[in-house]
Amino acid sequence: EPSIRLLGSGKIDVKPMITHTFKFEESVEAFERAAEHRPTDVKLQIKVDEGN
């Protein structure tokens, strides 16, 4: 819980840790890539369009 609170507070910038962003429509590709355990991937992000 302390780490979640710290992240939620905005005191830690996690953006530099995101190595690749996928559109929601590319979710299957994102999970397949995560399963590959590539050494260059730190965090993969699936972006959800909140406007739809």
N, C-alpha and C positions, 0 to 999 in steps of 0.2 A: 503493500500500500504506500509506503513512503515514496518509492520511486514513481508511482503513478501520480501522486500528488505533485511531485516535483516537475514531472513532465507537463501536467495540466496547468501548472503555474506559469509556464512559458519561460522559466529560468534556464532551461536547456533547449538549445536550438538543434532539433533532430534532422532538419532538412539536409545537412551535409552527409548524413548517414544513408539517405535514400539514393540508391545507385540506379534505379530504373523505375519509371512510372508507366503503368498500363491503364488504358481506358477500361471501363467496366465491361465493355463488349469483348475485351481481350483477357478476361479473367481466367479462362482455361489455360491460355498460353502462360499467364503469370504463375499459376500453380504448377504447371509443367516445368517452368524454368526454376522455380523454387525447389522442386524435387531433384533437380540436377546438382544442387549444391556447388554452384560455380564459386571459385575462390574470390572472384572480383565482385560478387554480389554481397552487399552488406544487408540492405533492406530493400525489398520490392514493395511498391505501393500500387494499389488499385484505386484509381480516381473515380468517384461516383459523382455524376452530374446531378446536383441537387435541384436543378431547374425543371426536371422532368418528373 
